[in-house]
Amino acid sequence: MGEVTELFVVMFIVAAFAFAPLGYFIYKFTKAGNKPFGEIEPHGDSPSMVNDFAEKIIKLVQGLFAKK
């Protein structure tokens, strides 16, 4: 019977470590008014180097396909 108890304790510890990130996310999500980590991403038409680069690449690829 001692083996079953030991196994239960070990499995409980493993489960606690496995679900800790989920619990942390739920805690942060409910704490910050449904914004898990605050405003980390700009919204709207704010300038972004990554977006500008992606738009240039898309237009380049569209131009290459339009020539064929």
N, C-alpha and C positions, 0 to 999 in steps of 0.2 A: 504494500500500500504506500510505502514511502516513495517508491519510484514514480508512482502516478502523481503524487503531490509535487515532487521535484520537477517532473515534466510540465505540470501545470504552471508552476512558477516561472520556469524558463520560457515557456511559450507566451506567458503573459508579458514578460520583459521584452521578448522579441516583437510582440504585437505593439507594445507601447512605442518602441523605437520606429517601427514601420509606419505607424499612423501619426507620429509626432508632426511631420510637415503638414499634413492635412489639418490637424488641430490648430497649428499655428496660423495657417491661412484663414481658417474659419474665424479665429480670434481676431486677426487683423481686419478681416472683411467686416465683421460686425462692429468693431471698435471705431472705424473711420467713416461711418455713415455710408456703407455700401461702396466704399472705394478702398480696396485692400491695401494699397501702398501709397495712397494720396494721388495727387496729380503728377504723374511722372511722364506723361506723353502730351504734347501740345495737340490741340484739336483745331480744326478749321483750316484756313488757307495760310497758315504760318509757313515761312520759307524753311526749306530743309535741303541740305546738300544731297542727302540720299535720294529724296524724291526728285530733285532736279536731275540727278545722274540717271535715275531709272527712266524718267521721261525722255531724256536724250537717247538712251539705248533703245527704248520702244520705238521712237520716231526713226532711228537709224534702221532698225529691223523692218519696220513698215515700209520705209523707202526702198530697201533692198528687194522686198517682195513685190512692191509696186512696179519696179523696173522690169521684172520678168514677165 
